[in-house]
Amino acid sequence: MTITLQAGGRLLARAVGVLLLPALLAVPLPAAADWLRLGATEEGDVHYVDVDTLRVSGPRRVQIMVRIELARPTWGMETRSIRVLVEHDCLLRRQRSLQATYFTGPNLGGNADAGRGQGVWTDVQAGTLGSELQGLVCRYR
């Protein structure tokens, strides 16, 4: 197949687009997350987990994606929802965030702002949503 450049390369761009379109359509899109409701805080913030993201990250560590729907906007940019990759240390009963993305809309919608780096390890207190989540994910490993 011979392609000639005409009108500033528009013909070439159109030909490449026609050739690549079937390949792009064949690429599967990521499935929507299946969020499982974990519970709500006293403030009304609702926490969900995506069990499909559950992964062993070390001999005693497990990671899972968490979504938080805030009852009220917060954190300066009017954050309404947050997606956080959380790592649990099952032996020492502690957790930390690995990545966080803050959204201006509910259900991870609106404008997004990525968080900064890993969080520090914090102890998981009994009777909290963190404790409930740790019990769930640590049984998996």
C-alpha angles and dihedrals in degrees: 000000000000121000121191124201113243133164096010097316097305092129091053092048091049092049092049090048092052091048094047099042096081090048092050092048090053093058109099116236118228112269118248113262118262100224116201115202109240098180145275135273125234087260090059098253108147120216125205133179131208103221090192088070094056109126137166107240100179143348092293103011133095131184130207137169115246128194121202122196108199120219090215131021112262147164103059098280093068094256113197101170138018134201113203132179103216127194120204125202100209097191098050094033096233137123142201138183117247098185134001133190121191120208130199092213134056120263092031092299135133124037117350131214120189118225125235119262132296122336124230122265113266128188116252110237120218116252096027132113087251090058092048091050092047091052090052098047097039091058087059096060 
